[in-house]
Structures are given as structure tokens and as C-alpha cells.
Amino acid sequence: MQQLIDILIEIYYKMNGFLKSIVHFGKGINLMKKTDIVKQIANVSGLTQGDSNKAIKALVKVIQNTIKNGEVISFSGLGSFRVKSRKARRGRNPKTGEIIPIPAGKKVSFKPTTTLRKLIYK
């Protein structure tokens, strides 16, 4: 179980680096792809890559369905996913400077656990 958490932490690291790279106009993107995750899970768990792939697909489907239903999904040692509501607000068209209404909406939020934050922000 700890090895799986370590893999998920590594994924989070790479996602965090990926997001920072996007902000910095694509410099130094270090992206862990699904095939890399499948290989690592197969190595750690002893499952075949095919079974690891099925497990990841099932996990993603469960997360999607849980979030779609408005529920919170939490992984001990990793963090929690939830849907947050956004209020309607005013925005500005960057080209024209015109103020435009932005409708209320929803977003998916991930909040890392304290353990994960301590690992990342040493």
C-alpha cells in the first residue's frame, strides 16, 4: 500500500511540475504518462501491465462517477477530490476591456493531505 501511495505522490509531483511548466510557457515539462504509471504499478504490485491498466481505468471511472454525483473522494496519504461551486462574477474581455458576466459554475478541486504537502514543500 505504501508503494502505491509513493507512486501516487510521484504522479502528484509530476502533475505539479507540469502545471508550473504550463504557467512558465512550457519550459521543462516533466510529464508522467499513463503507460509509465501502469508500468510502475505492475512492478510494485506484481500485477501484469494489462491488469494494472484495468485497475487504473477502474479507479479513474470510480473517481469520475463519485465526483459526478457530488461526493468527496479521499485517499489517505494523498488527498481528496471534490466538486466546488463557483459564484457568478464579472470578468473582463482582455481584447476590448469590456466587462462581461461569467455565469456560476462548478470545478473539480484537489486538496493534498498534510503528509503530501510536507513531502512536496520540504
GIPEUR-V83339 format. One line per field, one symbol per residue. burial: 1 if it has 9 or more other C-alpha atoms within 8 Angstrom, else 0. Layout:
burial = ???
//
This chain:
burial = 00011011101011101100110000001001000011111100001010111001000000100110001110000111111000010000100000000001000100011001100000
//
